[in-house]
Amino acid sequence: MRILVYGAGVLGCNMARDFFKAGRDVTLLARGKWAETIKTNGLCIKNYVLPVKSTVRVPVVTELASEDEYDVIFVAARYTQVATILDSLRANKSKNVVFLGNNVQPEKLVTALPEKNVMFAFASSAGHREQDRVVSVDLKKITIGQLRGAQSNEQLIQKIFAGTGYKVTYEPNMGDYLLCHAAFVLPVAFACYKTDGDLKRLKGDTAYFNKMTDANVEGYRALKNSGHAILPKDDEEFEGEKYRKTCVKFFTLMCATGLGKVCASDHAMNAIEEMSTLNRDLKKLFEENSAAYPVWKEMEKDAEKYLQK
């Protein structure tokens, strides 16, 4: 099975490394100085938590030619960058395309690539890229599937990840999953912008952690009231006290340790355009369904020096 990972940020590099170490035929599409660094020195990834790093000689290309054919292409590009590569994906022979990461309008990608088998995924991987290496936490966990009502890709997904050591969760309704993920992650991004990327400034601020939870609950409520499923299923009882306690505990841990930097602020501070666009598009959905989200708006105002209009 030939695999292309299109994009060499944290997500793409971790995935390419994982496939390579599992003995798969994987190629990484990178560009500029970073592509030259990987070609010359190999792909170096340092574990954020442990004093461990690995370097692998993953094959690198700098473009996707129309005649290149892969069994699956993983697109590891930011929400705001995906539109710029649709033409090359459309012209390419490969049929199976998986978009990794944040997205609140996946239907548009399916429509834009009518000849492709389009899937979506979210991987548990985070960190930042330095001049000569990636520094990250990679849990080798992925939630992946297609939009609700589309033909199942479960068998193909099992084949792709067989022998990689990944914990794979198949989700047949990735559209709602991604909406819910955005409703959870955006209040965290607001907190990053409120603190200029230093979440430890919120250490012990239980009142603010409750506000983050309130904003998340507002988002979930708006989605549910507009007919979307709340996913993962563990979050279905988001109005309950158990869910609130779980969120507050997570935010408390995140802001008291380095977890907040690697899992949230590293990305939020380097992806302001992406977070701003996700927020704008998700709010449009809220407004179309006459949703009330006052706490969300309050947090958004605290973050306005970073958020792009």
LOGUMAR-907347 format. One record per residue (C-alpha): residue number from 1; x, y, z. Coordinates in steps of 0.05 Angstrom, whole numbers, m for minus. Example, Ala and Ser with C-alpha at 12.3 -4.5 7.8 and 13.67 -1.06 7.14 Angstrom:
2
<site><koldren>1</koldren><u>246</u><v>m90</v><w>156</w></site>
<site><koldren>2</koldren><u>273</u><v>m21</v><w>143</w></site>
# end
This chain:
309
<site><koldren>1</koldren><u>0</u><v>0</v><w>0</w></site>
<site><koldren>2</koldren><u>29</u><v>67</v><w>m22</w></site>
<site><koldren>3</koldren><u>14</u><v>125</v><w>25</w></site>
<site><koldren>4</koldren><u>26</u><v>199</v><w>16</w></site>
<site><koldren>5</koldren><u>25</u><v>247</v><w>75</w></site>
<site><koldren>6</koldren><u>12</u><v>315</v><w>44</w></site>
<site><koldren>7</koldren><u>38</u><v>367</v><w>93</w></site>
<site><koldren>8</koldren><u>98</u><v>366</v><w>140</w></site>
<site><koldren>9</koldren><u>74</u><v>401</v><w>202</w></site>
<site><koldren>10</koldren><u>69</u><v>365</v><w>269</w></site>
<site><koldren>11</koldren><u>11</u><v>320</v><w>249</w></site>
<site><koldren>12</koldren><u>40</u><v>302</v><w>181</w></site>
<site><koldren>13</koldren><u>110</u><v>288</v><w>207</w></site>
<site><koldren>14</koldren><u>85</u><v>244</v><w>264</w></site>
<site><koldren>15</koldren><u>41</u><v>204</v><w>218</w></site>
<site><koldren>16</koldren><u>95</u><v>196</v><w>165</w></site>
<site><koldren>17</koldren><u>144</u><v>173</v><w>219</w></site>
<site><koldren>18</koldren><u>94</u><v>123</v><w>247</w></site>
<site><koldren>19</koldren><u>79</u><v>92</v><w>180</w></site>
<site><koldren>20</koldren><u>152</u><v>89</v><w>162</w></site>
<site><koldren>21</koldren><u>172</u><v>55</v><w>227</w></site>
<site><koldren>22</koldren><u>116</u><v>4</v><w>214</w></site>
<site><koldren>23</koldren><u>149</u><v>m14</v><w>149</w></site>
<site><koldren>24</koldren><u>98</u><v>20</v><w>104</w></site>
<site><koldren>25</koldren><u>112</u><v>50</v><w>35</w></site>
<site><koldren>26</koldren><u>101</u><v>123</v><w>57</w></site>
<site><koldren>27</koldren><u>123</u><v>188</v><w>25</w></site>
<site><koldren>28</koldren><u>120</u><v>257</v><w>57</w></site>
<site><koldren>29</koldren><u>104</u><v>320</v><w>18</w></site>
<site><koldren>30</koldren><u>142</u><v>379</v><w>46</w></site>
<site><koldren>31</koldren><u>166</u><v>445</v><w>17</w></site>
<site><koldren>32</koldren><u>220</u><v>497</v><w>23</w></site>
<site><koldren>33</koldren><u>277</u><v>494</v><w>73</w></site>
<site><koldren>34</koldren><u>240</u><v>443</v><w>115</w></site>
<site><koldren>35</koldren><u>238</u><v>394</v><w>56</w></site>
<site><koldren>36</koldren><u>313</u><v>403</v><w>45</w></site>
<site><koldren>37</koldren><u>326</u><v>392</v><w>119</w></site>
<site><koldren>38</koldren><u>288</u><v>326</v><w>119</w></site>
<site><koldren>39</koldren><u>322</u><v>304</v><w>54</w></site>
<site><koldren>40</koldren><u>391</u><v>320</v><w>82</w></site>
<site><koldren>41</koldren><u>386</u><v>302</v><w>155</w></site>
<site><koldren>42</koldren><u>325</u><v>257</v><w>159</w></site>
<site><koldren>43</koldren><u>260</u><v>270</v><w>195</w></site>
<site><koldren>44</koldren><u>278</u><v>283</v><w>268</w></site>
<site><koldren>45</koldren><u>223</u><v>281</v><w>321</w></site>
<site><koldren>46</koldren><u>236</u><v>293</v><w>395</w></site>
<site><koldren>47</koldren><u>187</u><v>269</v><w>447</w></site>
<site><koldren>48</koldren><u>161</u><v>329</v><w>486</w></site>
<site><koldren>49</koldren><u>157</u><v>292</v><w>552</w></site>
<site><koldren>50</koldren><u>213</u><v>240</v><w>549</w></site>
<site><koldren>51</koldren><u>287</u><v>251</v><w>532</w></site>
<site><koldren>52</koldren><u>278</u><v>210</v><w>469</w></site>
<site><koldren>53</koldren><u>284</u><v>229</v><w>396</w></site>
<site><koldren>54</koldren><u>282</u><v>189</v><w>331</w></site>
<site><koldren>55</koldren><u>306</u><v>204</v><w>261</w></site>
<site><koldren>56</koldren><u>279</u><v>167</v><w>201</w></site>
<site><koldren>57</koldren><u>295</u><v>173</v><w>127</w></site>
<site><koldren>58</koldren><u>225</u><v>183</v><w>101</w></site>
<site><koldren>59</koldren><u>223</u><v>194</v><w>25</w></site>
<site><koldren>60</koldren><u>205</u><v>267</v><w>10</w></site>
<site><koldren>61</koldren><u>171</u><v>299</v><w>m50</w></site>
<site><koldren>62</koldren><u>156</u><v>373</v><w>m60</w></site>
<site><koldren>63</koldren><u>94</u><v>368</v><w>m104</w></site>
<site><koldren>64</koldren><u>37</u><v>321</v><w>m122</w></site>
<site><koldren>65</koldren><u>41</u><v>306</v><w>m196</w></site>
<site><koldren>66</koldren><u>m22</u><v>286</v><w>m233</w></site>
<site><koldren>67</koldren><u>8</u><v>219</v><w>m253</w></site>
<site><koldren>68</koldren><u>30</u><v>200</v><w>m182</w></site>
<site><koldren>69</koldren><u>m16</u><v>146</v><w>m154</w></site>
<site><koldren>70</koldren><u>m24</u><v>128</v><w>m81</w></site>
<site><koldren>71</koldren><u>m72</u><v>81</v><w>m46</w></site>
<site><koldren>72</koldren><u>m88</u><v>136</v><w>3</w></site>
<site><koldren>73</koldren><u>m68</u><v>209</v><w>12</w></site>
<site><koldren>74</koldren><u>m70</u><v>239</v><w>82</w></site>
<site><koldren>75</koldren><u>m77</u><v>315</v><w>77</w></site>
<site><koldren>76</koldren><u>m45</u><v>345</v><w>139</w></site>
<site><koldren>77</koldren><u>m60</u><v>418</v><w>124</w></site>
<site><koldren>78</koldren><u>m93</u><v>472</v><w>166</w></site>
<site><koldren>79</koldren><u>m166</u><v>488</v><w>155</w></site>
<site><koldren>80</koldren><u>m147</u><v>553</v><w>121</w></site>
<site><koldren>81</koldren><u>m97</u><v>520</v><w>74</w></site>
<site><koldren>82</koldren><u>m139</u><v>462</v><w>47</w></site>
<site><koldren>83</koldren><u>m172</u><v>503</v><w>m9</w></site>
<site><koldren>84</koldren><u>m104</u><v>518</v><w>m40</w></site>
<site><koldren>85</koldren><u>m88</u><v>445</v><w>m54</w></site>
<site><koldren>86</koldren><u>m156</u><v>421</v><w>m80</w></site>
<site><koldren>87</koldren><u>m135</u><v>430</v><w>m152</w></site>
<site><koldren>88</koldren><u>m75</u><v>385</v><w>m145</w></site>
<site><koldren>89</koldren><u>m117</u><v>332</v><w>m109</w></site>
<site><koldren>90</koldren><u>m171</u><v>336</v><w>m162</w></site>
<site><koldren>91</koldren><u>m120</u><v>327</v><w>m218</w></site>
<site><koldren>92</koldren><u>m85</u><v>268</v><w>m185</w></site>
<site><koldren>93</koldren><u>m103</u><v>195</v><w>m199</w></site>
<site><koldren>94</koldren><u>m108</u><v>174</v><w>m126</w></site>
<site><koldren>95</koldren><u>m178</u><v>157</v><w>m104</w></site>
<site><koldren>96</koldren><u>m176</u><v>156</v><w>m28</w></site>
<site><koldren>97</koldren><u>m164</u><v>222</v><w>8</w></site>
<site><koldren>98</koldren><u>m164</u><v>234</v><w>83</w></site>
<site><koldren>99</koldren><u>m166</u><v>305</v><w>111</w></site>
<site><koldren>100</koldren><u>m132</u><v>308</v><w>179</w></site>
<site><koldren>101</koldren><u>m149</u><v>360</v><w>231</w></site>
<site><koldren>102</koldren><u>m199</u><v>416</v><w>244</w></site>
<site><koldren>103</koldren><u>m256</u><v>427</v><w>196</w></site>
<site><koldren>104</koldren><u>m327</u><v>452</v><w>206</w></site>
<site><koldren>105</koldren><u>m348</u><v>450</v><w>132</w></site>
<site><koldren>106</koldren><u>m327</u><v>381</v><w>109</w></site>
<site><koldren>107</koldren><u>m386</u><v>376</v><w>61</w></site>
<site><koldren>108</koldren><u>m353</u><v>428</v><w>17</w></site>
<site><koldren>109</koldren><u>m292</u><v>384</v><w>9</w></site>
<site><koldren>110</koldren><u>m334</u><v>324</v><w>m11</w></site>
<site><koldren>111</koldren><u>m370</u><v>368</v><w>m62</w></site>
<site><koldren>112</koldren><u>m304</u><v>396</v><w>m88</w></site>
<site><koldren>113</koldren><u>m276</u><v>326</v><w>m100</w></site>
<site><koldren>114</koldren><u>m334</u><v>287</v><w>m130</w></site>
<site><koldren>115</koldren><u>m290</u><v>233</v><w>m161</w></site>
<site><koldren>116</koldren><u>m254</u><v>218</v><w>m96</w></site>
<site><koldren>117</koldren><u>m270</u><v>175</v><w>m35</w></site>
<site><koldren>118</koldren><u>m264</u><v>230</v><w>17</w></site>
<site><koldren>119</koldren><u>m253</u><v>215</v><w>91</w></site>
<site><koldren>120</koldren><u>m237</u><v>257</v><w>152</w></site>
<site><koldren>121</koldren><u>m195</u><v>243</v><w>213</w></site>
<site><koldren>122</koldren><u>m170</u><v>273</v><w>278</w></site>
<site><koldren>123</koldren><u>m105</u><v>247</v><w>308</w></site>
<site><koldren>124</koldren><u>m82</u><v>254</v><w>380</w></site>
<site><koldren>125</koldren><u>m17</u><v>288</v><w>363</w></site>
<site><koldren>126</koldren><u>8</u><v>357</v><w>383</w></site>
<site><koldren>127</koldren><u>71</u><v>399</v><w>390</w></site>
<site><koldren>128</koldren><u>111</u><v>448</v><w>349</w></site>
<site><koldren>129</koldren><u>162</u><v>449</v><w>294</w></site>
<site><koldren>130</koldren><u>232</u><v>477</v><w>304</w></site>
<site><koldren>131</koldren><u>286</u><v>493</v><w>253</w></site>
<site><koldren>132</koldren><u>313</u><v>422</v><w>248</w></site>
<site><koldren>133</koldren><u>262</u><v>378</v><w>283</w></site>
<site><koldren>134</koldren><u>191</u><v>368</v><w>309</w></site>
<site><koldren>135</koldren><u>179</u><v>368</v><w>384</w></site>
<site><koldren>136</koldren><u>114</u><v>333</v><w>400</w></site>
<site><koldren>137</koldren><u>71</u><v>284</v><w>437</w></site>
<site><koldren>138</koldren><u>43</u><v>229</v><w>393</w></site>
<site><koldren>139</koldren><u>m7</u><v>183</v><w>426</w></site>
<site><koldren>140</koldren><u>m17</u><v>142</v><w>361</w></site>
<site><koldren>141</koldren><u>m92</u><v>149</v><w>368</w></site>
<site><koldren>142</koldren><u>m138</u><v>169</v><w>311</w></site>
<site><koldren>143</koldren><u>m212</u><v>178</v><w>300</w></site>
<site><koldren>144</koldren><u>m229</u><v>169</v><w>226</w></site>
<site><koldren>145</koldren><u>m287</u><v>157</v><w>179</w></site>
<site><koldren>146</koldren><u>m332</u><v>191</v><w>129</w></site>
<site><koldren>147</koldren><u>m393</u><v>236</v><w>130</w></site>
<site><koldren>148</koldren><u>m459</u><v>210</v><w>155</w></site>
<site><koldren>149</koldren><u>m495</u><v>170</v><w>101</w></site>
<site><koldren>150</koldren><u>m433</u><v>158</v><w>58</w></site>
<site><koldren>151</koldren><u>m410</u><v>88</v><w>42</w></site>
<site><koldren>152</koldren><u>m371</u><v>57</v><w>99</w></site>
<site><koldren>153</koldren><u>m295</u><v>58</v><w>96</w></site>
<site><koldren>154</koldren><u>m284</u><v>16</v><w>158</w></site>
<site><koldren>155</koldren><u>m250</u><v>m43</v><w>123</w></site>
<site><koldren>156</koldren><u>m204</u><v>3</v><w>83</w></site>
<site><koldren>157</koldren><u>m186</u><v>40</v><w>146</w></site>
<site><koldren>158</koldren><u>m169</u><v>m24</v><w>182</w></site>
<site><koldren>159</koldren><u>m124</u><v>m43</v><w>124</w></site>
<site><koldren>160</koldren><u>m89</u><v>24</v><w>124</w></site>
<site><koldren>161</koldren><u>m71</u><v>22</v><w>198</w></site>
<site><koldren>162</koldren><u>m59</u><v>m53</v><w>206</w></site>
<site><koldren>163</koldren><u>7</u><v>m65</v><w>241</w></site>
<site><koldren>164</koldren><u>21</u><v>8</v><w>257</w></site>
<site><koldren>165</koldren><u>4</u><v>5</v><w>331</w></site>
<site><koldren>166</koldren><u>m48</u><v>59</v><w>323</w></site>
<site><koldren>167</koldren><u>m111</u><v>57</v><w>366</w></site>
<site><koldren>168</koldren><u>m163</u><v>70</v><w>312</w></site>
<site><koldren>169</koldren><u>m234</u><v>92</v><w>327</w></site>
<site><koldren>170</koldren><u>m279</u><v>87</v><w>266</w></site>
<site><koldren>171</koldren><u>m331</u><v>143</v><w>264</w></site>
<site><koldren>172</koldren><u>m385</u><v>140</v><w>210</w></site>
<site><koldren>173</koldren><u>m407</u><v>212</v><w>225</w></site>
<site><koldren>174</koldren><u>m343</u><v>253</v><w>222</w></site>
<site><koldren>175</koldren><u>m381</u><v>316</v><w>202</w></site>
<site><koldren>176</koldren><u>m414</u><v>322</v><w>271</w></site>
<site><koldren>177</koldren><u>m351</u><v>297</v><w>306</w></site>
<site><koldren>178</koldren><u>m311</u><v>354</v><w>276</w></site>
<site><koldren>179</koldren><u>m364</u><v>406</v><w>294</w></site>
<site><koldren>180</koldren><u>m363</u><v>382</v><w>366</w></site>
<site><koldren>181</koldren><u>m288</u><v>382</v><w>368</w></site>
<site><koldren>182</koldren><u>m288</u><v>455</v><w>346</w></site>
<site><koldren>183</koldren><u>m339</u><v>472</v><w>399</w></site>
<site><koldren>184</koldren><u>m292</u><v>443</v><w>451</w></site>
<site><koldren>185</koldren><u>m226</u><v>469</v><w>425</w></site>
<site><koldren>186</koldren><u>m245</u><v>541</v><w>410</w></site>
<site><koldren>187</koldren><u>m257</u><v>562</v><w>482</w></site>
<site><koldren>188</koldren><u>m188</u><v>532</v><w>497</w></site>
<site><koldren>189</koldren><u>m159</u><v>575</v><w>441</w></site>
<site><koldren>190</koldren><u>m193</u><v>636</v><w>471</w></site>
<site><koldren>191</koldren><u>m158</u><v>621</v><w>537</w></site>
<site><koldren>192</koldren><u>m92</u><v>616</v><w>500</w></site>
<site><koldren>193</koldren><u>m102</u><v>685</v><w>470</w></site>
<site><koldren>194</koldren><u>m126</u><v>715</v><w>535</w></site>
<site><koldren>195</koldren><u>m60</u><v>694</v><w>567</w></site>
<site><koldren>196</koldren><u>m15</u><v>709</v><w>507</w></site>
<site><koldren>197</koldren><u>m1</u><v>635</v><w>501</w></site>
<site><koldren>198</koldren><u>19</u><v>624</v><w>574</w></site>
<site><koldren>199</koldren><u>m38</u><v>581</v><w>602</w></site>
<site><koldren>200</koldren><u>m1</u><v>574</v><w>668</w></site>
<site><koldren>201</koldren><u>m25</u><v>645</v><w>683</w></site>
<site><koldren>202</koldren><u>m93</u><v>613</v><w>694</w></site>
<site><koldren>203</koldren><u>m67</u><v>562</v><w>744</w></site>
<site><koldren>204</koldren><u>m119</u><v>552</v><w>799</w></site>
<site><koldren>205</koldren><u>m171</u><v>598</v><w>767</w></site>
<site><koldren>206</koldren><u>m230</u><v>551</v><w>776</w></site>
<site><koldren>207</koldren><u>m279</u><v>607</v><w>758</w></site>
<site><koldren>208</koldren><u>m247</u><v>614</v><w>690</w></site>
<site><koldren>209</koldren><u>m245</u><v>539</v><w>679</w></site>
<site><koldren>210</koldren><u>m320</u><v>538</v><w>692</w></site>
<site><koldren>211</koldren><u>m328</u><v>594</v><w>641</w></site>
<site><koldren>212</koldren><u>m290</u><v>552</v><w>590</w></site>
<site><koldren>213</koldren><u>m337</u><v>495</v><w>605</w></site>
<site><koldren>214</koldren><u>m398</u><v>541</v><w>599</w></site>
<site><koldren>215</koldren><u>m375</u><v>564</v><w>530</w></site>
<site><koldren>216</koldren><u>m365</u><v>492</v><w>508</w></site>
<site><koldren>217</koldren><u>m434</u><v>473</v><w>533</w></site>
<site><koldren>218</koldren><u>m464</u><v>531</v><w>496</w></site>
<site><koldren>219</koldren><u>m431</u><v>506</v><w>432</w></site>
<site><koldren>220</koldren><u>m454</u><v>435</v><w>443</w></site>
<site><koldren>221</koldren><u>m525</u><v>459</v><w>458</w></site>
<site><koldren>222</koldren><u>m527</u><v>500</v><w>394</w></site>
<site><koldren>223</koldren><u>m504</u><v>440</v><w>354</w></site>
<site><koldren>224</koldren><u>m553</u><v>393</v><w>386</w></site>
<site><koldren>225</koldren><u>m611</u><v>441</v><w>376</w></site>
<site><koldren>226</koldren><u>m594</u><v>447</v><w>303</w></site>
<site><koldren>227</koldren><u>m598</u><v>372</v><w>293</w></site>
<site><koldren>228</koldren><u>m526</u><v>350</v><w>300</w></site>
<site><koldren>229</koldren><u>m504</u><v>291</v><w>342</w></site>
<site><koldren>230</koldren><u>m458</u><v>303</v><w>401</w></site>
<site><koldren>231</koldren><u>m394</u><v>264</v><w>391</w></site>
<site><koldren>232</koldren><u>m357</u><v>228</v><w>419</w></site>
<site><koldren>233</koldren><u>m415</u><v>193</v><w>453</w></site>
<site><koldren>234</koldren><u>m382</u><v>203</v><w>521</w></site>
<site><koldren>235</koldren><u>m400</u><v>277</v><w>514</w></site>
<site><koldren>236</koldren><u>m475</u><v>265</v><w>502</w></site>
<site><koldren>237</koldren><u>m493</u><v>284</v><w>573</w></site>
<site><koldren>238</koldren><u>m457</u><v>351</v><w>568</w></site>
<site><koldren>239</koldren><u>m511</u><v>387</v><w>608</w></site>
<site><koldren>240</koldren><u>m496</u><v>343</v><w>669</w></site>
<site><koldren>241</koldren><u>m452</u><v>356</v><w>729</w></site>
<site><koldren>242</koldren><u>m407</u><v>296</v><w>713</w></site>
<site><koldren>243</koldren><u>m387</u><v>326</v><w>646</w></site>
<site><koldren>244</koldren><u>m374</u><v>394</v><w>678</w></site>
<site><koldren>245</koldren><u>m329</u><v>364</v><w>732</w></site>
<site><koldren>246</koldren><u>m290</u><v>325</v><w>679</w></site>
<site><koldren>247</koldren><u>m278</u><v>388</v><w>638</w></site>
<site><koldren>248</koldren><u>m257</u><v>430</v><w>697</w></site>
<site><koldren>249</koldren><u>m208</u><v>376</v><w>720</w></site>
<site><koldren>250</koldren><u>m178</u><v>373</v><w>650</w></site>
<site><koldren>251</koldren><u>m171</u><v>449</v><w>645</w></site>
<site><koldren>252</koldren><u>m141</u><v>451</v><w>715</w></site>
<site><koldren>253</koldren><u>m88</u><v>399</v><w>695</w></site>
<site><koldren>254</koldren><u>m75</u><v>432</v><w>628</w></site>
<site><koldren>255</koldren><u>m62</u><v>500</v><w>659</w></site>
<site><koldren>256</koldren><u>m20</u><v>474</v><w>717</w></site>
<site><koldren>257</koldren><u>29</u><v>433</v><w>675</w></site>
<site><koldren>258</koldren><u>64</u><v>434</v><w>608</w></site>
<site><koldren>259</koldren><u>4</u><v>397</v><w>579</w></site>
<site><koldren>260</koldren><u>m28</u><v>464</v><w>561</w></site>
<site><koldren>261</koldren><u>32</u><v>486</v><w>519</w></site>
<site><koldren>262</koldren><u>40</u><v>422</v><w>479</w></site>
<site><koldren>263</koldren><u>m34</u><v>406</v><w>471</w></site>
<site><koldren>264</koldren><u>m63</u><v>476</v><w>461</w></site>
<site><koldren>265</koldren><u>m21</u><v>539</v><w>461</w></site>
<site><koldren>266</koldren><u>34</u><v>514</v><w>414</w></site>
<site><koldren>267</koldren><u>m18</u><v>506</v><w>359</w></site>
<site><koldren>268</koldren><u>m65</u><v>563</v><w>378</w></site>
<site><koldren>269</koldren><u>m9</u><v>615</v><w>377</w></site>
<site><koldren>270</koldren><u>18</u><v>590</v><w>311</w></site>
<site><koldren>271</koldren><u>m50</u><v>581</v><w>277</w></site>
<site><koldren>272</koldren><u>m87</u><v>646</v><w>293</w></site>
<site><koldren>273</koldren><u>m117</u><v>650</v><w>223</w></site>
<site><koldren>274</koldren><u>m142</u><v>578</v><w>228</w></site>
<site><koldren>275</koldren><u>m174</u><v>589</v><w>297</w></site>
<site><koldren>276</koldren><u>m204</u><v>655</v><w>275</w></site>
<site><koldren>277</koldren><u>m235</u><v>623</v><w>213</w></site>
<site><koldren>278</koldren><u>m261</u><v>563</v><w>252</w></site>
<site><koldren>279</koldren><u>m293</u><v>610</v><w>302</w></site>
<site><koldren>280</koldren><u>m324</u><v>653</v><w>247</w></site>
<site><koldren>281</koldren><u>m353</u><v>593</v><w>210</w></site>
<site><koldren>282</koldren><u>m379</u><v>559</v><w>273</w></site>
<site><koldren>283</koldren><u>m412</u><v>623</v><w>296</w></site>
<site><koldren>284</koldren><u>m446</u><v>629</v><w>229</w></site>
<site><koldren>285</koldren><u>m478</u><v>562</v><w>242</w></site>
<site><koldren>286</koldren><u>m499</u><v>585</v><w>312</w></site>
<site><koldren>287</koldren><u>m531</u><v>648</v><w>283</w></site>
<site><koldren>288</koldren><u>m567</u><v>611</v><w>228</w></site>
<site><koldren>289</koldren><u>m601</u><v>570</v><w>283</w></site>
<site><koldren>290</koldren><u>m614</u><v>629</v><w>329</w></site>
<site><koldren>291</koldren><u>m570</u><v>600</v><w>384</w></site>
<site><koldren>292</koldren><u>m553</u><v>638</v><w>447</w></site>
<site><koldren>293</koldren><u>m480</u><v>636</v><w>466</w></site>
<site><koldren>294</koldren><u>m465</u><v>695</v><w>513</w></site>
<site><koldren>295</koldren><u>m406</u><v>663</v><w>551</w></site>
<site><koldren>296</koldren><u>m373</u><v>644</v><w>484</w></site>
<site><koldren>297</koldren><u>m379</u><v>717</v><w>462</w></site>
<site><koldren>298</koldren><u>m350</u><v>741</v><w>528</w></site>
<site><koldren>299</koldren><u>m289</u><v>696</v><w>521</w></site>
<site><koldren>300</koldren><u>m283</u><v>716</v><w>448</w></site>
<site><koldren>301</koldren><u>m279</u><v>789</v><w>469</w></site>
<site><koldren>302</koldren><u>m223</u><v>774</v><w>518</w></site>
<site><koldren>303</koldren><u>m184</u><v>743</v><w>460</w></site>
<site><koldren>304</koldren><u>m200</u><v>797</v><w>408</w></site>
<site><koldren>305</koldren><u>m129</u><v>825</v><w>404</w></site>
<site><koldren>306</koldren><u>m110</u><v>760</v><w>369</w></site>
<site><koldren>307</koldren><u>m173</u><v>738</v><w>334</w></site>
<site><koldren>308</koldren><u>m179</u><v>761</v><w>262</w></site>
<site><koldren>309</koldren><u>m246</u><v>789</v><w>240</w></site>
# end
